[in-house]
């Protein structure tokens, strides 16, 4: 069994880059059965980061009322929708297409969203509320990985936060 931990986001939009920051905090914990990746891509491009793995944990931002709050998105929150073009495909549509095509994509998937405000400014730094969520998000990912039987070491979160 091999796990991919995938942090998503856009670091040009402040809080939207939270998934990338969480992935950065988890780098160095990779092993023969764990791979940590980060990407600013979306849609069908996500398949290249997920293909060939048995399990996946994804961390991304989600618009909400309480910035910094971490919540797990359930399968019912991620229904694939008919889209007019592949340009509009999100993670649910990409996974549905991959499975229908017989591609090897994770059978188990957990998605954690860190709440951010709707408005994001280009070039802004992450807010203090969202930055403060990094250690909690790392712990959440570690707990999810452990629940599936993957062993990750202690996280270097403090090093990442002090470098920011």
Secondary structure, DSSP 8 states (H G I E B T S, - for coil): --EEEEEE--TTBGGGGHHHHHHHHHTT--BTTEEEEEES--GGGGHHHHTT-SEEEEEEEEE-SSTT-EEEE-GGGG-----SSGGG--HHHHHHHHHHTT----SEEEEEEEEE-S---TTB---HHHHHTHHHHHHHHHHHHHHTT-------HHHHHHH-
